[in-house]
Amino acid sequence: MSGTHALGTQQILDAPVAKVLWRLATPNVVAVAMWTAVTFADAWYVGQLGTAALASLALAFPFLSLMQMMAGGAIGGGITSAVARALGAGDAETAESTAWHAVLIAISMSLGFMILLGLFARPIFELLGGEGNALDGAVAYARVAFGGAAAIWFIFVLSAIHRGTGDTATPARAIATASILQVLLSGALTLGWFGFPALGVPGTATALIICQGCAAAYLAIHLFRGKGRLRLRPHVLQWAPIQDIMRVGGLGLVNSACMAMTVVAVTGYVGRYGTEALAGYGLGARLELMLVPIAFGVGAALTAAVGINVGAGQYARARRFAFAGAGVTLALTGTLGICVAMMPSLWLDLFTTDPDAYAYGVSYLSIAAPFYGLFGAGQAFYFASQGTGRMILPVGVTVARFLTVASIGALAISFTWNITVLFIAVAVGLTIMGVGQALCVLGPGWRAA
């Protein structure tokens, strides 16, 4: 059942690293570019609704990013790693069993988000300082986005199964098509284009669920029909496949939670400075969180390539993939960060004319954006580490970042320091991520047990 778009296992084991990375990463990068366009478009549409609407998005967006990081970077990374290592060892039956158990995990995780954030969004957002119209908008967004959490979980999980086989083109095609449609539908439902109802902030969430749900259905049909290197079919429920996925994905959940909670914590601290500060910071933080899918474009390919090579015992070659992918990501995200730090107007002019919100956004980007390259490279190293199946040290780095940023932020609030101290804390956290994840690649997880 060899897929026409899949890069063969033997090629991943033998072909030049640059060629393999190019073949695996290019479809992912295209898909991520489309995802980035959606994030950009949604922020622009909501920006037309005013400062309160932007604050609504700032309250809800970290939790949406948390779910996406859990589904794609955590559980999804565990799935890609487990499938790739099984195929690298020549065990197709285990790979198929892993894929089926991945679907069961997706069902349970999506139910958790539907219950927690679909039903209890208001008290959660109130804890972050949300109030008035900003709070109402965030709650309305959450009821749709998290009420339809299954659509988001399945597009990520089914994509992860494909990537584990070496097929990055099929999920990229589905994601790119869905994203193009989502940009149009989001504008129509948010602002009332083409005779559609103007739903406001919830319009972006509605478009998200519809388009990603359709893409997930396409990927499911592709796997059930056995068009790739494995067929998705029911297997007897077993603990071993779940354990293999969660050995990476379980720790990945901690990693994703700490990443999102870093932004949530800073969002809560910034909310103490007013709605304008929250809106301005939210625009800057949104750009920061957009770096994760950029890193994921290369990183998902690294998880598959490293996993297959580790499964075959080729650790030195796996490490070469990690450094090559991180170098590419450093160049992409670093260039973006420096440009935005030097000229914040390139980003902020697109979304707000409120002078106070704009000033806060300029302050944040000037301080944090120069370190975006380190953050992007650190994320690429993290995704590469997923391929080894050994994640304690990489996750420890993310926990250290969260504790550092949260502690500095707490001190800033306690002593009523200037808001720039919070932004400096974010920059310190970005540096910890980059340097720490690079050191992990030189650690024991990258050697045979």
N, C-alpha and C positions, 0 to 999 in steps of 0.2 A: 504493500500500500504506500508506495513512495510518492510523496507529494511533489508536484512539478516545481513548486516554489521553495521547497525545503532544501537547505544545505545539508548534504549527507554527513553522517557521523564521521566517516573516514576523512572527509575533507576538513572537518573541524579539528581533527586530530593531527592532520599532516600538512595541510596547505599553509602558505605563508600567513603569519598573524595579521598583517595589515589587510590582506585580501579577504580573509575570513571576517574580520571585524567590519570591513566595509560592507560585505554582503549581508551580514546579520544586522548591523546597526542602521543602515540607510533607510529601510522601510520603517523602522521604529522612529527615526528622527523625523521622517515625513509625517507620520501619524501624530507625533508630539507637536510638530509645527501647527497642525490643524487643531489640536487640543488647546494650544496656546492662543490660537486665533479666537477660539470660543471664549476663553477666559478674558481676553482683551475686549471682545465684543460685548460680553455681558457687563463688564465694568463700564463700558462706554454707554450702553443703553441705560443702565441704572443711574449713571451720572447725569443723564438728561432729566431725571426725576427730582434732583436736588440733593442737598447735603444729608438730610435725614435718611433718604433711601441709600446713599452710599454708606452711612453708618449701619444700616440694617444689614447690608452685604458684609461689612466688616465684622459684625457679630456672628453671622452664620458661616462665613467662608472657611474659617479654621476647622470647623467640624466637618464640612464637606471635604476639605483637604485631608482631614484625619481618616475619613472613610475611604477615600481614594488611595491614600498611602497604605492603609491596612490591606485593602483588596488587591492593589497592584504591587506595592513594594514589599509588603510583609507576607501575607498568605500567598499572594501571587508569586513572589520570589521563592517561597518555599516549594510551591508547586513546580515551577520551572526547574529549580535545582534538583528536586526528587526525580522528575521525569528525565531530565538530562543525564543525571548520574546512572539511572537504570539503563538507559539506552547506551550510554558510554560503556557500561559493563556487559552489554549484549543481552539484556533481560527485558524483552518487549512485553511479556506478560505482566511483570511488576509495573512497568510504565503505564499500561492500560488500567490496572487496578488503582494506581495512584490517581489517574485522571478521574475515575468514578468517585473516589472518596473526596477529591477536591470539590466536586459538585455538591456533595453532602455538606461539606464545610461551608460553602457559599450560602446554602440555604439557611443554616443555623446563624451565621454571622449577620445576614441581611435582616433576619427577624429581630435580632438584638437591636440593630439601629432603628428599625421601624418602631419598636416599642419605646426605646429611650428618647430619641430625638424627634420622632414623629408625634409622640404624645406629650412629652414633658419638656418641650423646647422653652416655654415661657420662663419657668423658674430658673432654668440653666442660664438663659441669656440675661435675666435680671441680676444674677450673681456677677456677671461681667460688666455691670453698670448700664445695661440697656434700659431705656425708658421712653415713654411717649410713642411718637410715630416710628422712631427707629426700632423700638422693641416690637411693635405690632408688625412691621414689615419683615423683621427677621423671623418671627414666629410663623407668619404666613408662608414664607419661603421654606422653612424647615418642614412644615407639614406636607408639602409636596415633595421636596427633594428626598427627605428621609422616609416618608410614607412609601415612596417607590424605590427604596434602597436596593431591592432585588435586581433591578435593571443595571445599576452601577456595579454591584458585586459580580454579576454574571459576565458582564463584558470584560472585566479584569481577569477573572478566574479562567474563563474559556480562552482568552488571549494567552494567559500564562501556560496553559496546556500546549497550545500550538507552538509557542516559543521554545518550550522544552524539547520539542522534536527537531528544532532547527528551522522551523517555518515561521519567520517573522513577517512575511509578506501578506499572508491571509488576514491576520488580525489588524495589520496596518491598513489594509484596504478597507476593512469594515469600519475602523475607527475614523479614517480620513473621510469616508463618505458620510458617516453619521455626523461628523463635526461640521462639514460644509452645510448640511441640512439644518443643523442646530443653530448655526449663526443666523440663518434666515428666519427660522421659526422663532427663535428667541426674540429677535427684533419685532416680529409680527405680534407676538403675544405680550411683550412688555410695553411696547409703544403704540400698538393698535394698527400696524401696517396691513395693507391688502384687505381691509374690512374685518380683520380679526379683532376680538375684544382686547382692550388695553388692560391687562391684568396687573401691570406694575411689577414690583419686585418678584412676585410668585411666577410671573411669565417666564423668567429665565429658568426657574426650576422645572416648570412644566415641559419646556422644550428639551431640557436635559433628560428627563425620564423617558419621554417619547422616543427620542432619537437613539439614545444609548440602549434602550430596550429592544428596538428593532435590530441594532447591530449585534446584540447578544444572541438574538434568535437566529440570525444568519450564521454566527460562529457555532452555535449548538447543532444546527442542521449539518454543517460541514463535518463536524466530528462524528455525529451519529451515523452518517452515511459512509464513514471510513475513507474520506478523501485524502487524509493525511497519512502520517506514518504510524498512527494508532487509531483504533476505533473506540469511541465513547460508548460503553455498554455496561449494564448492571453487573456488579460483582458482589460476592458475599461480603458482608460487613466484617472488617478486620481492623485490629488496632495498629498493626505494623505500618500500613500506608499512611494512616493519619499521624502516627508518631513521626514518620520520616518527614512529612510535610511540616508538622508543627515544630520539629527540631530546629528548623530555620524560621518558619512562619510565626511560631509562638513567641520567640524572642523578637522577631520582626514586629509583632504587635506592640511590644514594649517600646521598640525603637520608634515606630510611627506615632504612638501615643505621646512619647516625649517630644518628638518634633512638633506635633500639632499643639501640645500643651505649652511648649515654649512660646509659640505665637499667642495662644490663648492667655497665658499669664501676662505677657507684655500688653495684650489688648486690654485686659482687666486693669492693669496699672495705668495705661494711657487714658482709659475712660474716666479716671479721676480728674483729668485735666479738661474735660468738656467734650461736647459732641464734635466740635471742629477739629480738636486734636485726634479724636477717634477716627473721623473721616480721613484726615490727612495721613495718619499712620496706616490706616487700612489700605490705602492705595499703595504705599510703599511695601507693606507686608505682603500684599497680593503679588507684587512683582517678585518678591523673595520666594514665595511659595511656588511661583511659576518656574523657578529654577529646578525644582524637584522633577517635574515631568521632562524638562530638557535633559537633566542627568539620566533620567529613566530611559530616554531614547537610546542612549549608548549603554546604560547600565543593564537593561533587560537582555541585551545581546551578550554582555559580559557574563551574566549569570548562567546563560546557556552554554557559552563557550568554555567558561571555567568549570562548570559542572561536568560536561562531557570529558574534558581533559583530566579532571580529578578522578572521575569514575574509571578512567583508563590508567591512572597512576602517573600522569604527566604533569607533575606539580610545577616544574620550572617553566614549562610552556604556559601553564595557567597564569603564573605570575606575570609573564610578558604581556598577556592579554590585559591584565589589570592595569599595568602602568601605561600601556598604549591608550586604553580607553579613557583613563583619568586625564591623560595629557590632552586629548581631544576636548574633553568636557571643560577642563581648565581654560582652554583657549576660547571656547564658545561663551561660557558664563562670565569669565573674567573680562572679556571685551565688552559684553553687555553692561556689566557692573560699572566699569570705568567710564563708559560713555554716559550712563545715567547719573553717575556721581558728579561728573563735570558739567552736565547739562540736564538737570532734573526736569526742566521744562519739556523735554522730549516726551516724557511720560505723563507728567501732571497736567499739561495743557490739554490733554485729550479728555480729561475727566471732570475737572472742576474749575470754576472761576471764583469760588469763595476765597477771599484773600487770607483768612485765618487758616482754613484747612490746607490751602496751598503752601503757606509758610511752614506748617508742621511737616508736610510731605517733603519739602525741600530739605529741611533739617535732617529728617530720617535718612533720605537717600544720600545726602552728602557724607554722612557718617558711616552708614552700613554698606552701601553699594560697592565701595572699593574692595570689599572682602567677599563678594559674591563668587569670584573665581575659586577661592579656597573651599567655599561651601559646595560648589558644583563638583569639584574634583573629589571632595570627601564623599559625596553621595555616590559617585561612580565607583570609588573603592569599596564602598559599602555593598553595592549591588554585586560587584565582583566577588566579595567575600561570601555572599550567599551561595555561590556555586560550590564552595568547599563544604558546606553543611555545618560549619563551626562558627558560631556567631556571638559567643559570650563577650569577647573583647570589643568587636565593632559596636554592639549594642551598648556596652559600657561607656564608650565614647559619647554616644548620644545622650545617655543619662547624665554624664558629667556636664555636657553643654547645658542641658535643661536646669540642673541644680545651680550652675554658675549664674546663668541669666536670671533665674527666678530669685536667687539670693540678692544679687545686686539690685534688682528691681524692688524687692521688699525694703531694702535699706533706703533706696531713693524715695519711696513713698513715706517711710517712717520719719525721715529727716527733711521731708518736703524739698528735696533737691530739684534742680532744673530738669525738665523732661529730656534734655540731651544726655543725661546720665543713663537713662533707659536705652537710648539709641546706642550709646557706647557699649552697654552690656550686650546688646544684640551683636555688635561687631566682634566682641570678644568670643561670643558663642560660635560665630561663623568660623573663626580662626581655629577654635578647638576642634570643630568638625573636620576641617581639612587636614590639619596636621595629625590628629589622632587616628583617623581612618587610614592615612598613608602608612603610619607606623604599624598598624594591624596587619597589613599585607606582608610585612617582614617578620611577623610573629609565627607561633607554632601551628596555627590553623592552616598554614600554607605548606605544611610538610606531611609526609605520610605518617599515619598513626603508629 
